[in-house]
């Protein structure tokens, strides 16, 4: 179920060997059969030609490309085998051989024999590395790891292996930022990735790094260790750093995590893959932001001149919702189109109520009903697929583009300059005139944040998005579109903090022995209730019940309102916590957005104060520095001398 084309079966090929260059057109055929992939990977093509003159002549016609691995001359065959042998620990051995000319058949057979020998040798090296790593792990055991992490807790540097990929720009940058942060904190890191854009990460490359570096912990983005045990033997401390809602995390893992397996980051606690980890081995943390990459130092004058404007918006979500809907629906039989159209109308209604009422229940119901159109309303995997491929992308486009239409009207009414950065905006039917093209990562992005008077943010993921942190760390200011759920959740956090302070109850309800608080006797509680009164109240019973098993606020008609509690829910994310002044830095309507924009554009002192205040909160709460510290603290806390017995018997 995807609007994209079926994947090319040759996309992940480790390489093609061409023996002889008698038919130059064969190269063009192979380039067509093995095109460069969207992520940047391109299958290497090994050219073996004993006639050096012929080989070099053809290469001059083909042009210089890292895809071509050339071996020309009388020793071409031996040179090819030696090159593979020298890179055996990092190369995926090519198995496909194309023969150009019958007189090369014997040479091709000899190369095939050598390839089989190299495959066997590589497998032996994999086995040898695994044995060495497993012996180290066994010699340490949980007691050994406990002593090691006790030393780390006492100040000794940790050795951290971070596995990343060059085929995801975002993941690669995130891992580089984490490595730099850990090293600044005194630890030693090794960043492992594919050696070039014609390589894949092989088990031997990963095992070899573990054997040589002897890390205290391996960190891998989005993938639990048990999904790739051929890369990471059991017993080595391993952190799955979650940055995306990957489908495999919502399915059962192939095996139970070990006591030394951890999961950290933007985790979804109800996901099957997350629940497999014991609660103490989980670290909930938003997507962290690098204070080295994003900082308030003034940008260069030429960058300031280029990116200065009143209002700016950065996103690649440029495709209109109507086009996305039509493209997605076109995959399915005609008789299902009315079902999708109905779901689209319901989604439109949810967006219109985004700030006025809770939407989580409505979205959950929509997912179920959409799956019902396939005859499988209770199929959770189908629901998740529909959410990932249709509902969530549509929701993002509807919210973002509506916000931008508001911004356009505000800019034109007040003679302000609006700029939209990202791919595809130049073809948008109504917003193309504001398109500025793609914004390079790095200093250009920091300059765009810093040099606009105000940045805008709108997303179904809420006001905790990393762009807000990146912006204020860079010295800018961002206004974010809030949801009802975020306001409610923020209020709930404050209520929880009040209750966790263990205030003295004013009374106790006799029938269930639960404490009861008179609002008039508690200033903190009174403030919370007053804030709650400003949130729209569409729920019947809002004033006396917020969660069935959580917080209660019954109304005493004869006197003043009172508040009581028993079991509080576990709240892992507080989306408005980053903002210095949530009321002023968020908006729910076009009028509120206009008020915020005009204040940011016209009041320098207010803009600077809000930026600095939010920057302080971002640094304290979601910076890469804080994430690195929290992750090391988690490992030390779970792997210190008093923990081995508990770890050995840990269950989910």
Secondary structure, DSSP 8 states (H G I E B T S, - for coil): --SS----TTTT---EEEE--S-THHHHHHHHHT---TTS----EEEEES-HHHHHHHHHHH---TTEEEEESTTHHHHHHHHHHHTTTT-----EEEESSGGGHHHHHHHHHHHHHHHHHHHHHHHHHHHHHHHHHHHHHHHHHHHHHHHHHTT---EEEEE--TT-HHHHHHHHHHHHHHHHTT-EEEEE--SSTT----HHHHHHHHHHH--SEEEEES--GGG-TTTS-TTS-EEEEE-S--GGGGS--SS---TTEEEEES--TTSHHHHTS-GGGEEE----B-TTTS--S---HHHHHHH-EEEEEE-S--S-HHHHHHHHHTTS-GGGHHHHHHHHHHHHHHHHTTTTS--HHHHHHHHHHHHHTTT-TT-HHHHHHHIIIIIHHHHHHHHHHHHHHHHHHHHHHHT--EEEESTTGGG-TTTGGGB-----TTHHHHHHHHHEEEEEE--TT-TT-HHHHHHHHTT--EEEE--HHHHHHHHHHHHHHHHHTT---SEE-TTT--EEEEGGG-HHHHHHHHHHHTS---STTTTTBS-TTSEE----TTS--EEEESS-------TTTT-SSHHHHEESSHHHHHHHHHHHHH-HHHHHHHHHHHHHHHHHHHBHHHHHHHHHHHHHHHSSTTTHHHHHT---
